[in-house]
Amino acid sequence: MNALQALAAGGGQGTDLALLAILPLGLLILLVALFAGGGGKKQFTRRVARIKTNHEKHGTNPERISIARRAKKSSDIRILNYIIQRLLPRQDELRLRIERAGMGFSVGVYVLSSLLLGIVAAVGASMLWNWSLTTALPFGLAMGLAIPHFYLGMRINKRQARFVDLFPDAIDLMVRGIKAGLPIAESIKAAGDEIPDPVGIELRRVTDGVRVGRQMDDVLWESSRRMGLQEFNFFAIALSIQNETGGNLAETLNNLAEVLRGRRQLKRKIRALSSEAKASAYIIGSLPFIMTLLIYLTNSNYIVGLFMDPRGQAMVGFGLFMIAVGALVMNRMVKFEI
């Protein structure tokens, strides 16, 4: 029986070592796929070269070859693009979040980055804390899904906050342009050239859409959907109503700028009043981690068993889950919609 148990234990350790050897290999393959995918750019270059060659052959009557992208691809790597199109749900929402964050990479890069992070987290947990792969793999999966999602959310919040701060100034520039006799499209263009990003780039997208023949209402609502802000919705509604019913557009936009500044001041006041509750949440949420660190520094043998024993790992996972739920509830309590 002792020999059989030793053989079984040795077989389990061999399986873990084999899987640990496979994980870095998968990491290397994903790195190669992530940084070697330039198929779309090469294909575009080949199409441009074909157009130039055809133009030299036929003079002023070149064959018309479309170089536009017919559909939004998730990745330039064909196999990865096929897998994402088949398996990844809600791709349009993920693509919209990436655009809303102002980041220029594709869905394929986001997916590969999540896989890379998950593999690194699983290997790190298995090597640093001697976790079994049955525990390390779910941990790596959770890290690969959660960290990119929260990072993207932070970028979206930061970009939206900057947009809200700069947008009233952009509307003021539009009002001055309208009072000077410029049409609304030229006023939006002037504001887009003067105001920094992200306001500038969004307004330039609006003027570029109008220049190629699209209706301003359609371009405005497309930008509004991309930004996901009530402030830009108000702007789009004001221009749509003025386009249908007429009226003094300069006065309307001036009133809108004052409303947006009032909303911004109210948000800052709410943030100041709720800062005490947020500070309490940070202190209460950090206490378990601080106490764990202090116990580890004073008596490491006392607490190491909590992370080595499967029962302790389950307790730690449940505790982290409850802390996350409590943080979410407190965040909702101090968050107000204006």
GUPANU-467995 format. One record per atom (N, C-alpha, C): x negated, y, z; residue in one letter. Coordinates in steps of 0.05 Angstrom, whole numbers, padded with zeros to 5 digits, always signed. Last residue first. Example, Ala and Ser with C-alpha at 12.3 -4.5 7.8 and 13.67 -1.06 7.14 Angstrom:
<rs>
-00257-00045+00142S;-00273-00021+00143S;-00258+00001+00157S;-00264-00114+00156A;-00246-00090+00156A;-00264-00066+00156A;
</rs>
This chain:
<rs>
+00531+01232-00229I;+00541+01260-00231I;+00555+01263-00257I;+00526+01179-00184E;+00531+01187-00212E;+00543+01215-00212E;+00476+01163-00137F;+00502+01176-00143F;+00503+01183-00173F;+00446+01121-00093K;+00446+01129-00121K;+00474+01139-00128K;+00445+01097-00044V;+00434+01125-00046V;+00434+01135-00074V;+00466+01047-00053M;+00479+01064-00033M;+00470+01093-00036M;+00432+01022-00088R;+00459+01030-00098R;+00472+01049-00079R;+00390+01013-00053N;+00386+01030-00076N;+00412+01040-00087N;+00412+00977-00018M;+00406+01003-00008M;+00401+01023-00031M;+00417+00933-00054V;+00441+00945-00041V;+00435+00973-00031V;+00363+00923-00067L;+00382+00930-00088L;+00407+00944-00076L;+00343+00909-00017A;+00332+00933-00031A;+00351+00942-00052A;+00372+00861-00009G;+00376+00884+00009G;+00366+00910-00003G;+00351+00830-00050V;+00380+00836-00049V;+00385+00860-00032V;+00297+00827-00035A;+00305+00839-00060A;+00334+00847-00061A;+00302+00799+00013I;+00291+00827+00013I;+00299+00841-00012I;+00322+00751-00006M;+00339+00767+00011M;+00329+00796+00013M;+00277+00733-00035F;+00303+00738-00048F;+00321+00755-00032F;+00240+00728+00005L;+00235+00748-00015L;+00261+00754-00030L;+00264+00685+00033G;+00261+00711+00046G;+00256+00733+00026G;+00261+00644-00004F;+00288+00653+00005F;+00286+00681+00018F;+00205+00639-00008G;+00221+00646-00031G;+00248+00657-00024G;+00193+00623+00045V;+00183+00649+00034V;+00199+00658+00010V;+00220+00574+00046M;+00228+00596+00064M;+00218+00623+00055M;+00191+00546+00008A;+00219+00551+00003A;+00229+00573+00021A;+00141+00546+00033Q;+00144+00559+00008Q;+00173+00565+00001Q;+00154+00513+00078G;+00147+00541+00082G;+00149+00558+00056G;+00163+00465+00051R;+00185+00478+00066R;+00179+00507+00071R;+00112+00455+00029P;+00135+00461+00011P;+00158+00473+00026P;+00056+00489+00058D;+00077+00469+00061D;+00100+00475+00043D;+00026+00534+00047M;+00017+00509+00037M;+00039+00487+00038M;+00048+00578+00073F;+00046+00579+00044F;+00037+00553+00032F;+00047+00563+00126L;+00073+00572+00115L;+00072+00572+00084L;-00006+00553+00138G;+00012+00531+00134G;+00039+00538+00122G;-00025+00604+00148V;-00031+00591+00122V;-00013+00568+00117V;-00014+00622+00199I;+00005+00629+00178I;-00001+00615+00151I;-00055+00604+00232Y;-00028+00603+00242Y;-00007+00606+00219Y;-00103+00614+00208N;-00094+00586+00210N;-00065+00584+00218N;-00110+00669+00216S;-00102+00659+00189S;-00092+00631+00190S;-00100+00715+00257N;-00100+00686+00260N;-00091+00673+00234N;-00110+00767+00237T;-00116+00761+00265T;-00118+00730+00269T;-00096+00767+00183L;-00122+00778+00191L;-00129+00770+00219L;-00044+00746+00185Y;-00065+00732+00170Y;-00093+00741+00178Y;-00018+00785+00214I;-00020+00758+00225I;-00042+00742+00211I;-00021+00827+00176L;-00034+00829+00203L;-00038+00802+00216L;+00009+00806+00133L;-00019+00813+00130L;-00034+00814+00157L;+00059+00801+00157T;+00046+00778+00147T;+00016+00783+00143T;+00070+00855+00169M;+00066+00836+00191M;+00053+00811+00182M;+00074+00875+00116I;+00053+00886+00134I;+00048+00866+00157I;+00118+00846+00097F;+00092+00843+00084F;+00069+00853+00102F;+00160+00864+00132P;+00152+00835+00130P;+00125+00831+00118P;+00159+00922+00122L;+00151+00910+00148L;+00144+00880+00146L;+00179+00942+00075S;+00150+00936+00076S;+00142+00922+00102S;+00233+00952+00084G;+00225+00932+00064G;+00196+00924+00066G;+00230+00993+00122I;+00241+00967+00129I;+00233+00946+00110I;+00205+01033+00090I;+00193+01024+00115I;+00203+00996+00122I;+00242+01040+00048Y;+00214+01032+00042Y;+00201+01021+00067Y;+00287+01056+00076A;+00288+01031+00060A;+00260+01021+00054A;+00271+01105+00096S;+00277+01083+00115S;+00277+01056+00100S;+00265+01133+00048A;+00241+01128+00065A;+00246+01105+00085A;+00318+01134+00032K;+00299+01119+00016K;+00274+01113+00032K;+00340+01166+00072A;+00349+01139+00069A;+00330+01122+00053A;+00312+01214+00060E;+00309+01201+00086E;+00318+01172+00085E;+00329+01228+00009S;+00301+01220+00013S;+00297+01205+00039S;+00379+01248-00001S;+00377+01219+00002S;+00348+01209+00007S;+00370+01302-00007L;+00386+01293+00015L;+00384+01263+00020L;+00338+01302-00055A;+00327+01312-00029A;+00343+01302-00005A;+00374+01282-00091R;+00350+01268-00086R;+00337+01277-00060R;+00413+01322-00091I;+00420+01296-00081I;+00395+01279-00075I;+00382+01363-00113K;+00392+01366-00086K;+00400+01339-00074K;+00373+01342-00164R;+00350+01347-00146R;+00359+01350-00117R;+00425+01342-00184K;+00411+01317-00181K;+00387+01320-00162K;+00435+01397-00184L;+00451+01380-00167L;+00437+01353-00162L;+00399+01414-00224Q;+00396+01423-00197Q;+00411+01406-00177Q;+00422+01387-00268R;+00395+01381-00260R;+00390+01390-00231R;+00472+01412-00272R;+00470+01383-00266R;+00443+01376-00256R;+00455+01464-00285G;+00469+01459-00260G;+00469+01430-00252G;+00432+01455-00335R;+00415+01464-00313R;+00428+01460-00286R;+00479+01440-00362L;+00458+01421-00359L;+00438+01429-00337L;+00507+01489-00361V;+00518+01465-00348V;+00496+01444-00342V;+00473+01521-00391E;+00478+01527-00363E;+00489+01504-00348E;+00478+01495-00441A;+00452+01497-00427A;+00455+01503-00398A;+00532+01504-00451L;+00523+01477-00447L;+00496+01477-00433L;+00532+01559-00460N;+00547+01548-00437N;+00538+01520-00430N;+00502+01558-00507N;+00492+01573-00484N;+00506+01563-00458N;+00535+01531-00541L;+00510+01518-00534L;+00498+01532-00509L;+00577+01569-00545T;+00582+01542-00535T;+00557+01528-00526T;+00551+01613-00566E;+00563+01615-00539E;+00568+01587-00528E;+00538+01591-00617A;+00517+01601-00599A;+00527+01603-00570A;+00587+01580-00640L;+00569+01558-00633L;+00548+01567-00613L;+00649+01600-00638N;+00623+01612-00633N;+00604+01591-00622N;+00686+01562-00687G;+00682+01577-00662G;+00654+01588-00660G;+00709+01497-00712G;+00696+01523-00715G;+00694+01537-00687G;+00729+01446-00714T;+00747+01467-00707T;+00736+01495-00711T;+00687+01412-00731E;+00714+01407-00739E;+00732+01431-00735E;+00640+01432-00710N;+00640+01426-00738N;+00669+01422-00748N;+00652+01434-00656Q;+00648+01459-00671Q;+00649+01455-00701Q;+00654+01380-00645I;+00678+01396-00642I;+00676+01422-00658I;+00600+01366-00654S;+00622+01353-00670S;+00648+01370-00668S;+00572+01397-00617L;+00568+01402-00646L;+00590+01389-00663L;+00593+01375-00569A;+00596+01403-00575A;+00592+01409-00605A;+00576+01321-00574I;+00605+01328-00573I;+00609+01357-00580I;+00521+01327-00571A;+00533+01316-00595A;+00563+01322-00597A;+00517+01348-00519F;+00507+01363-00542F;+00519+01353-00568F;+00537+01306-00488F;+00550+01332-00488F;+00542+01349-00512F;+00497+01267-00500N;+00525+01263-00508N;+00541+01289-00508N;+00454+01289-00474F;+00454+01289-00503F;+00482+01283-00514F;+00472+01281-00421E;+00465+01308-00431E;+00465+01309-00461E;+00478+01226-00414Q;+00502+01242-00416Q;+00496+01270-00427Q;+00436+01182-00452L;+00438+01204-00433L;+00464+01219-00437L;+00414+01146-00490G;+00430+01136-00467G;+00433+01157-00445G;+00381+01148-00536M;+00372+01160-00511M;+00388+01150-00487M;+00411+01119-00574R;+00383+01112-00569R;+00373+01123-00542R;+00459+01146-00575R;+00458+01118-00567R;+00430+01109-00560R;+00441+01195-00594S;+00453+01193-00567S;+00453+01165-00557S;+00424+01182-00645S;+00404+01190-00625S;+00415+01189-00597S;+00475+01170-00666E;+00454+01149-00666E;+00432+01157-00646E;+00499+01219-00661W;+00509+01197-00644W;+00490+01173-00644W;+00468+01248-00698L;+00469+01256-00670L;+00479+01233-00652L;+00479+01222-00746V;+00451+01223-00736V;+00451+01229-00706V;+00534+01232-00751D;+00524+01205-00750D;+00496+01204-00738D;+00535+01288-00754D;+00548+01275-00732D;+00538+01246-00728D;+00507+01299-00801M;+00495+01306-00776M;+00508+01292-00752M;+00502+01250-00852Q;+00518+01269-00837Q;+00506+01274-00810Q;+00443+01246-00894R;+00462+01235-00875R;+00478+01257-00861R;+00403+01265-00928G;+00430+01265-00937G;+00451+01253-00918G;+00352+01274-00909V;+00356+01252-00929V;+00385+01248-00937V;+00361+01315-00872R;+00347+01321-00897R;+00350+01299-00918R;+00384+01289-00829V;+00400+01307-00845V;+00387+01313-00871V;+00340+01259-00811G;+00363+01246-00820G;+00381+01263-00837G;+00306+01301-00795D;+00298+01284-00817D;+00321+01268-00828D;+00336+01322-00752T;+00332+01338-00777T;+00323+01322-00800T;+00332+01278-00716V;+00358+01288-00725V;+00355+01304-00751V;+00278+01274-00708R;+00292+01252-00721R;+00319+01261-00731R;+00270+01322-00682R;+00258+01319-00708R;+00271+01295-00723R;+00295+01309-00634L;+00306+01330-00651L;+00295+01329-00679L;+00260+01270-00616E;+00288+01263-00621E;+00301+01284-00638E;+00211+01298-00610I;+00213+01276-00629I;+00242+01268-00635I;+00225+01336-00570G;+00216+01344-00596G;+00220+01322-00617G;+00237+01307-00524V;+00258+01323-00537V;+00250+01329-00565V;+00194+01281-00500P;+00210+01266-00519P;+00232+01282-00533P;+00150+01328-00533D;+00164+01302-00533D;+00172+01295-00504D;+00160+01400-00528P;+00145+01375-00528P;+00163+01350-00528P;+00188+01446-00575I;+00191+01432-00549I;+00175+01406-00550I;+00178+01463-00628E;+00168+01478-00606E;+00167+01462-00580E;+00203+01428-00664D;+00175+01435-00668D;+00162+01448-00644D;+00256+01427-00645G;+00240+01403-00645G;+00210+01407-00649G;+00271+01480-00655A;+00269+01471-00627A;+00252+01445-00625A;+00271+01479-00711A;+00253+01497-00697A;+00249+01488-00668A;+00312+01441-00720K;+00284+01435-00729K;+00264+01453-00714K;+00355+01468-00699I;+00347+01443-00687I;+00319+01436-00694I;+00357+01510-00736S;+00352+01516-00708S;+00344+01491-00693S;+00368+01482-00783E;+00342+01495-00781E;+00336+01503-00751E;+00420+01465-00770A;+00400+01446-00776A;+00372+01458-00773A;+00448+01513-00762I;+00444+01496-00739I;+00422+01476-00745I;+00417+01570-00796P;+00437+01548-00793P;+00429+01529-00771P;+00399+01634-00768L;+00391+01608-00779L;+00414+01588-00777L;+00410+01683-00743G;+00421+01678-00770G;+00413+01651-00782G;+00397+01691-00692A;+00381+01705-00712A;+00390+01699-00740A;+00433+01658-00666K;+00438+01687-00664K;+00421+01703-00684K;+00406+01610-00677I;+00433+01615-00688I;+00439+01645-00687I;+00359+01617-00648G;+00358+01614-00676G;+00384+01619-00690G;+00379+01619-00596R;+00365+01642-00607R;+00363+01641-00637R;+00400+01567-00592V;+00418+01591-00590V;+00405+01615-00601V;+00353+01537-00595M;+00374+01535-00616M;+00392+01559-00616M;+00329+01552-00547L;+00316+01559-00573L;+00336+01557-00596L;+00366+01530-00512D;+00362+01559-00512D;+00348+01568-00538D;+00357+01476-00522I;+00383+01488-00529I;+00381+01518-00530I;+00306+01471-00500A;+00310+01466-00528A;+00336+01478-00538A;+00318+01479-00446D;+00301+01499-00460D;+00303+01495-00490D;+00349+01433-00435P;+00361+01460-00434P;+00345+01481-00448P;+00309+01391-00442F;+00330+01395-00461F;+00344+01422-00459F;+00270+01382-00403L;+00263+01399-00426L;+00287+01407-00443L;+00294+01349-00365D;+00281+01374-00356D;+00276+01393-00379D;+00312+01306-00395V;+00332+01323-00381V;+00319+01349-00373V;+00263+01284-00411F;+00281+01295-00431F;+00301+01314-00418F;+00242+01267-00362R;+00229+01288-00376R;+00247+01301-00397R;+00280+01226-00352A;+00277+01249-00333A;+00263+01272-00347A;+00270+01192-00395Q;+00296+01205-00393Q;+00295+01229-00374Q;+00218+01174-00381R;+00223+01189-00407R;+00250+01204-00406R;+00228+01149-00333K;+00209+01171-00334K;+00214+01188-00359K;+00264+01108-00348N;+00272+01129-00328N;+00254+01153-00329N;+00231+01079-00384I;+00256+01091-00393I;+00264+01114-00374I;+00190+01061-00350R;+00184+01079-00373R;+00208+01093-00383R;+00220+01029-00316M;+00206+01052-00305M;+00199+01072-00327M;+00237+00989-00352G;+00257+01006-00339G;+00244+01031-00327G;+00188+00966-00364L;+00203+00980-00386L;+00224+00998-00374L;+00178+00944-00314Y;+00159+00964-00325Y;+00173+00980-00348Y;+00219+00908-00309F;+00218+00931-00291F;+00199+00952-00301F;+00205+00872-00352H;+00232+00885-00351H;+00231+00910-00333H;+00153+00854-00339P;+00158+00871-00363P;+00185+00886-00363P;+00168+00828-00288I;+00150+00850-00289I;+00153+00867-00315I;+00206+00786-00299A;+00213+00809-00283A;+00195+00833-00287A;+00185+00746-00333L;+00210+00758-00340L;+00215+00785-00325L;+00137+00731-00309G;+00137+00738-00337G;+00163+00752-00346G;+00155+00719-00257M;+00137+00742-00261M;+00137+00751-00290M;+00184+00672-00268A;+00197+00695-00256A;+00181+00721-00260A;+00144+00639-00289L;+00167+00646-00306L;+00181+00671-00295L;+00111+00634-00245G;+00101+00647-00269G;+00124+00656-00287G;+00146+00606-00211F;+00136+00632-00203F;+00126+00647-00227F;+00154+00558-00240P;+00176+00577-00236P;+00168+00604-00227P;+00097+00542-00237L;+00110+00547-00262L;+00136+00564-00259L;+00086+00532-00182A;+00073+00554-00197A;+00087+00561-00223A;+00116+00488-00168T;+00122+00513-00155T;+00110+00537-00171T;+00096+00448-00200T;+00126+00450-00198T;+00134+00476-00184T;+00042+00453-00192L;+00053+00464-00216L;+00084+00466-00216L;+00027+00473-00124S;+00032+00453-00145S;+00045+00466-00169S;-00021+00521-00103W;+00007+00513-00107W;+00008+00491-00128W;-00068+00545-00085N;-00066+00515-00087N;-00037+00506-00089N;-00075+00598-00089W;-00060+00589-00066W;-00056+00558-00066W;-00107+00603-00136L;-00113+00619-00112L;-00100+00607-00087L;-00087+00567-00174M;-00115+00567-00167M;-00121+00581-00141M;-00032+00577-00178S;-00041+00550-00174S;-00070+00549-00165S;-00030+00632-00187A;-00018+00621-00163A;-00028+00593-00157A;-00057+00634-00237G;-00068+00648-00214G;-00057+00637-00188G;-00022+00605-00270V;-00049+00595-00266V;-00062+00608-00241V;+00024+00639-00266A;+00025+00611-00258A;-00003+00600-00253A;+00004+00688-00286A;+00015+00686-00259A;+00016+00657-00249A;-00011+00674-00338V;-00031+00684-00320V;-00022+00681-00291V;+00040+00659-00358I;+00018+00639-00357I;-00003+00648-00337I;+00067+00709-00354G;+00077+00686-00340G;+00055+00664-00337G;+00036+00741-00389L;+00038+00748-00360L;+00047+00724-00344L;+00047+00714-00438L;+00020+00717-00427L;+00020+00722-00397L;+00102+00722-00441L;+00091+00695-00439L;+00063+00696-00428L;+00104+00778-00446S;+00117+00765-00423S;+00107+00737-00419S;+00077+00785-00494S;+00065+00796-00469S;+00078+00783-00445S;+00113+00760-00529L;+00086+00748-00525L;+00073+00759-00499L;+00156+00796-00524V;+00159+00768-00517V;+00132+00755-00511V;+00133+00844-00544Y;+00144+00843-00516Y;+00146+00814-00507Y;+00120+00828-00595V;+00098+00836-00577V;+00108+00835-00548V;+00173+00821-00615G;+00154+00799-00614G;+00131+00804-00595G;+00194+00871-00615V;+00205+00852-00596V;+00186+00828-00593V;+00139+00918-00623S;+00162+00903-00631S;+00172+00884-00609S;+00119+00984-00598F;+00115+00956-00605F;+00141+00942-00612F;+00124+01038-00583G;+00125+01031-00611G;+00122+01002-00618G;+00166+01068-00535M;+00143+01050-00540M;+00146+01039-00568M;+00208+01096-00512G;+00188+01110-00529G;+00163+01094-00535G;+00248+01072-00486A;+00224+01077-00471A;+00203+01092-00486A;+00283+01065-00528R;+00290+01085-00508R;+00266+01091-00490R;+00258+01023-00555E;+00259+01049-00568E;+00266+01071-00547E;+00267+00983-00517I;+00239+00990-00524I;+00239+01017-00537I;+00323+00982-00516R;+00308+00990-00491R;+00279+00997-00498R;+00333+00964-00568L;+00342+00990-00560L;+00327+01000-00535L;+00313+00912-00564R;+00300+00931-00583R;+00308+00960-00576R;+00349+00892-00528L;+00321+00893-00521L;+00306+00913-00539L;+00396+00896-00558E;+00394+00911-00533E;+00365+00913-00524E;+00384+00860-00600D;+00389+00889-00606D;+00386+00906-00581D;+00381+00811-00575Q;+00356+00823-00586Q;+00360+00853-00591Q;+00412+00774-00544R;+00414+00803-00541R;+00389+00817-00550R;+00369+00716-00537P;+00395+00729-00538P;+00392+00760-00535P;+00325+00679-00577L;+00326+00701-00558L;+00354+00714-00559L;+00328+00638-00616L;+00330+00631-00588L;+00335+00655-00570L;+00324+00657-00669R;+00341+00634-00663R;+00347+00632-00633R;+00289+00700-00669Q;+00316+00704-00681Q;+00335+00681-00674Q;+00245+00675-00646I;+00259+00696-00631I;+00287+00700-00642I;+00230+00639-00686I;+00237+00629-00659I;+00253+00650-00644I;+00219+00674-00729Y;+00240+00654-00732Y;+00249+00644-00704Y;+00176+00703-00707N;+00200+00717-00714N;+00224+00698-00717N;+00138+00662-00702L;+00149+00675-00678L;+00174+00690-00684L;+00131+00651-00756I;+00140+00630-00738I;+00152+00642-00713I;+00112+00701-00776R;+00137+00689-00786R;+00148+00668-00767R;+00094+00759-00745I;+00087+00730-00747I;+00112+00715-00754I;+00117+00807-00737D;+00105+00803-00763D;+00095+00774-00767D;+00182+00805-00705S;+00153+00802-00704S;+00143+00799-00733S;+00233+00819-00715S;+00225+00819-00687S;+00194+00816-00684S;+00253+00865-00766K;+00241+00840-00757K;+00232+00842-00728K;+00307+00894-00793K;+00289+00897-00771K;+00279+00869-00762K;+00309+00893-00864A;+00320+00886-00838A;+00299+00889-00817A;+00281+00915-00906R;+00310+00910-00909R;+00323+00904-00882R;+00237+00965-00912R;+00243+00942-00896R;+00273+00938-00896R;+00217+00987-00977A;+00231+00991-00951A;+00236+00965-00938A;+00196+00984-01026I;+00177+00979-01004I;+00191+00983-00977I;+00220+00961-01087S;+00227+00972-01061S;+00206+00964-01041S;+00200+00982-01149I;+00196+00961-01129I;+00201+00973-01102I;+00211+00994-01214R;+00219+01002-01187R;+00217+00978-01168R;+00158+01004-01259E;+00179+00986-01249E;+00186+00993-01220E;+00148+01069-01287P;+00139+01045-01271P;+00163+01029-01263P;+00141+01108-01330N;+00164+01091-01326N;+00156+01066-01311N;+00095+01136-01341T;+00116+01150-01326T;+00141+01133-01321T;+00054+01080-01344G;+00055+01110-01346G;+00077+01121-01329G;+00047+01026-01340H;+00071+01036-01354H;+00073+01066-01355H;-00003+01019-01313K;+00003+01004-01337K;+00025+01017-01353K;-00001+01051-01268E;-00022+01055-01287E;-00017+01041-01313E;+00044+01029-01243H;+00046+01056-01253H;+00023+01062-01273H;+00024+00979-01228N;+00045+00980-01248N;+00049+01008-01260N;-00013+00995-01189T;-00022+00981-01213T;-00001+00983-01235T;+00021+01019-01152K;+00000+01035-01165K;-00009+01022-01190K;+00052+00975-01137I;+00065+00998-01149I;+00045+01015-01164I;+00013+00941-01115R;+00028+00932-01139R;+00041+00956-01153R;-00002+00971-01071A;-00022+00966-01092A;-00008+00957-01118A;+00046+00969-01041V;+00037+00995-01051V;+00016+00991-01074V;+00045+00914-01030R;+00067+00925-01046R;+00059+00952-01058R;-00001+00908-00998R;+00001+00894-01024R;+00022+00906-01042R;+00015+00939-00954T;-00008+00948-00970T;-00007+00934-00998T;+00057+00906-00935F;+00063+00934-00944F;+00040+00944-00962F;+00027+00861-00920Q;+00048+00859-00941Q;+00055+00887-00952Q;-00004+00882-00879K;-00017+00872-00904K;+00003+00870-00926K;+00036+00895-00842K;+00020+00916-00853K;+00006+00907-00879K;+00056+00843-00831G;+00074+00864-00842G;+00058+00886-00855G;+00012+00815-00809G;+00024+00807-00835G;+00041+00829-00847G;-00019+00816-00765G;-00018+00840-00782G;-00005+00835-00808G;-00033+00786-00710G;-00009+00788-00727G;-00008+00815-00741G;-00073+00779-00675A;-00079+00773-00703A;-00056+00776-00721A;-00056+00787-00624F;-00074+00807-00635F;-00082+00801-00664F;-00021+00745-00613L;-00013+00772-00607L;-00030+00792-00622L;-00047+00698-00628A;-00022+00705-00642A;-00015+00734-00637A;-00088+00699-00590V;-00094+00700-00619V;-00070+00709-00635V;-00058+00696-00543L;-00075+00719-00548L;-00082+00722-00577L;-00035+00645-00550L;-00018+00668-00549L;-00034+00694-00554L;-00082+00613-00546I;-00066+00613-00571I;-00047+00637-00572I;-00098+00624-00493L;-00115+00631-00516L;-00099+00632-00542L;-00054+00601-00465L;-00060+00630-00463L;-00077+00640-00486L;-00060+00548-00479G;-00037+00562-00488G;-00041+00592-00487G;-00108+00540-00450L;-00107+00536-00479L;-00083+00550-00492L;-00092+00548-00397P;-00110+00568-00410P;-00111+00565-00440P;-00054+00502-00395L;-00045+00530-00393L;-00065+00550-00404L;-00084+00455-00398I;-00067+00462-00421I;-00059+00492-00419I;-00109+00451-00349A;-00126+00454-00372A;-00110+00463-00397A;-00065+00444-00317L;-00081+00468-00313L;-00100+00473-00336L;-00049+00394-00335L;-00032+00417-00341L;-00047+00443-00337L;-00092+00364-00315A;-00088+00365-00344A;-00070+00389-00351A;-00086+00372-00260L;-00110+00382-00273L;-00106+00384-00303L;-00036+00347-00253D;-00039+00376-00247D;-00063+00387-00261D;-00050+00295-00266T;-00030+00309-00282T;-00032+00339-00278T;-00087+00284-00226G;-00096+00284-00254G;-00076+00299-00272G;-00054+00285-00182Q;-00075+00306-00184Q;-00085+00308-00213Q;-00023+00240-00193G;-00010+00266-00192G;-00030+00289-00194G;-00063+00200-00191G;-00048+00205-00216G;-00035+00232-00216G;-00077+00204-00137G;-00097+00210-00158G;-00084+00216-00185G;-00029+00187-00115A;-00039+00214-00109A;-00059+00222-00130A;-00029+00134-00135A;-00007+00153-00142A;-00016+00182-00137A;-00075+00114-00110L;-00073+00115-00140L;-00052+00134-00149L;-00060+00118-00057A;-00083+00134-00067A;-00083+00136-00097A;-00017+00083-00057Q;-00012+00111-00051Q;-00035+00128-00060Q;-00044+00035-00069L;-00023+00045-00087L;-00018+00075-00082L;-00077+00031-00024A;-00089+00034-00050A;-00069+00045-00070A;-00039+00025+00016N;-00057+00048+00017N;-00070+00053-00010N;-00017-00024+00000M;+00000+00000+00000M;-00017+00025+00000M;
</rs>
